[in-house]
Amino acid sequence: MTSRFSATKFWEQAEQAHATWFSVLSTIISHLLYNEANPSADLQRCVCFGRSASSALAVETQTAFESRLNFPLVETIGLTETAAQILSNPVLPGIRKIGYPGDLVRQRCLYLKPGF
């Protein structure tokens, strides 16, 4: 953990911490996407995935992030509200669906349409 988020220093700090995955908000994903800083080749080999938490991540943002930075992003929902993960999109290619809220993680969940 760092005292403040810095898009410029994020990848360097992740490498210093020997990170193998990361969890960030969708806003931070946008900051990382549009910042000029890039992860090193060593970090790209070590990091298996990034986790998008809290609010929904736009399909275009996720696709652009994955294309530019070469990390798959796993969308998760329910971290803020429950302090635990409720839904998680699988990380495996071919199973993961961009824009899908994900599968239940040892929880019960009811999808409601707006207006109910």
Phi, psi and omega in degrees: 000140175249164182287333180214149175282137175222115178299327181291325185258353188306308184293322178297316179294322178297320179293317179298328180275357183058043181296142175247349174198167179215154179233122183218161175283160180300327178297319179292324176302317178296318178298318179292322181296317186264006175268152182282344181293141181232150175291148177289165177298323178297316180293321179298329177285330185272325184279123181276323182192165170246153180243125176269124184239160174083249185282161180300147180256128180298138180305317181297320180293315180298314181297316180295318180299310181297321180292317184283319189253355174063031173240131172290143176252129177259121178278131175231148180227142176108000181292317183289313187290327187240357184062017177209157181283131177255309182241141178214131176282132180301150180275338186293131176300144180089336177257322182291137178238112179297133181091355180267135183294340176111182181263158177295143177243091179048039179224168170255141184216145177233120176278127178242139175282148177306140179101352178267000000 
